[in-house]
Amino acid sequence: MESLDVGKKVEKFRKDKGYSLRELSRLTDITPSMLSQIERGLANPSLQTLKVLAGALDIPIFHFFLEERETSDLIVKKQKRRKMIVDNLTYELLSPDFSGELETVVMKIPQGVASSNEPIGHKGEEIAFVLNGTVQLYLGDSIYQLEEGDSVKIPAFMKHKWENLSQEDVTVVFSVTPPSF
């Protein structure tokens, strides 16, 4: 991981607001000289200084600490998806990686296959969408038949299991938070 350049962030947010160094100085009571040194990485601002800057720039203070991402790293080409096969189930990660708070996966369930022997729960909350086919969903103490276009929200720790009793393969797209793939 590269070191974080807070000064560059200050400069970016200042310019995004259309402020000159003098204007930001007037709003924060920080000298233009000190602001320039911060932006050029010649001075490290205190947490209190960052709070003042965040207030003047109307941004949460944590924005100074977010890492920049290459937009190309956010794209997942179909042929480059990470794949995992477990007991005849195929999982394909649609998310570019395991960072962040959300993960999206395609689950392919062949005919006659279940996601597990017994319903299981996990830490994350989940939203699932049946992309094609018909599938049995064991959710808590109930059983539901979901068809193409149906969706479900599965609360954290609620036991569930998917089972394909149909004569065709089923595809389910689900997002889970936090990531658990």
N, C-alpha and C positions, 0 to 999 in steps of 0.2 A: 504494500500500500504506500502510495506517495504521501509526503507530508502535505498537510493542508495549508493553503495560503489564504488566511483570513483577510489579509489586506486586499488581495485581488477581489474577494467577495464584496468587501466594503466598496471598492471602486465600482464594481459592476452594479450593485444595488443603487449607489449614488447616481450613476449615469442613467440607469433605468428610470429613476425619478426625475431626471433632467436637472439635477442640482449641480452647481459648480462647487468647488471646494469652499469658496467663501460663503455660499448659501448654506451648505451643510454646517460650516463652522458657526454661523449665526444661530442655527437651530439647536446646536448641541453645546455651545460654549467650549468647543475644542478648537484650538488654533488651526488655521489653514496649514501651517507648517507641520504640526503634529499629524493632522489628517493625511497630508502628503507622505509623511514618513511611514504611517501605518499602511497606506495603500501600496507603497513601494517595498514593504517588508523590512524596513529599517527600524521599525519600532513595533513592539508587541503590545496590543491594547489589553488593558485589564478587563476583567469580566464586567465591572461597573461601566467602563467606557463602551463596551459592546452593547450593554443594556441601553445606554443613552443613544447610541447610533441606531440600534434596532427600533427604538421608539420614534426617532426622527425620520427614519426610512419606512416606518409603518410595516415592519416585517417581524415575525417571531425570531428571537435571538438564535434559535437552533439553525436557522437558515445559513448562518455564517459557517456552520460546521458540516453542512451537507457536502458530500463528495460529488464532483461532476461525473457524469456518465456519458460515454460515447453513445450516440443514438443508435449506431449500428449494432451495439451490444444488446439492444432491446428487441431486435428482430430475430425470430426463429423461423427459418425456412423449413418447409414441410419435410424435406429429405434429411434435415439436420437435427430433428427432434431427438431428445434422449429417450430411449426405449427400455422398458423392463418387462420381462415376461415371468409371471408367477402363477404356477398351477393353471396353465392354459389361458390366463387373463393377460392381456397386453395393455400396458400403461404407456402413454406417450406424454411427456412433459411439454405443455404449450408455453409455459413460462420460460424465459431465457435462462434462469438459474434459480437458486434457492434463497436469494436475498429478498428482502422486503417482507411484507406482511401477508401476501396473497400468493397462492400457487394455483395454476389451472392445469388439469390433466384430462386426457381422453382415455377412457377405459373401454376396451373391446371385449365383450363377453360372448364366446362361442356358444352355440346351442348346447344345452344340457350342463352348463358350467355355472358354479356359484362363486361368489367372491370369497367366501369362507365357509367352514363347516357350520359354525354358529354365528349369530349376530355379534358384532364387536363394536365397541365405542372407542373414540379417540379424542384427544384434547381439543382438536379444532372444530370450529363451526364450518358447515359445508352447504353449498348450493349445488344441486345436480340437475342436469337437463338431458332428457332422452333424445338423442339426435336421430336415431333410427331404431326400429324394432319395438318389441313389447317385452317388459321385464317385470319380475316379481320383486318388490321391495319389502323386506321385513324391517319394520320400523317400530322400535319399542315392542309392545305386545300385539301389534297389528300387522296385517299383510295387505299390501296394495299392488294393484296391477297398473304399471305406468306404461303409456304408449308414446310413440313419437310425438314430440312437442310438449310433453308433460315435464314439470319440474318439481323439485322438492327442496325444502330447507331442512337440514338435519342439525339440530342443536349439538353443541359440544357434549361429549360423553354419552349421547344417546346411542344405544346399541342398534346396529343395522347390518343388513346383508343384502346383496344383490344376487338374483338367480334367474338365469335364462331358461325358461321351460318351453320356449317357442321353437319353431323349426328354422329360424333364421338367426344370424348373428345380431347382437345388439351393441350399439355404441352409446355411451353415456359420457357427457362432458361435465366435469365438476371442478369447482373452485373451493379451496379450503384455506382457512386462516386459523392459526399460523401454518406455514408450510409443513407438510409431514410426509412427502413422497419418499 
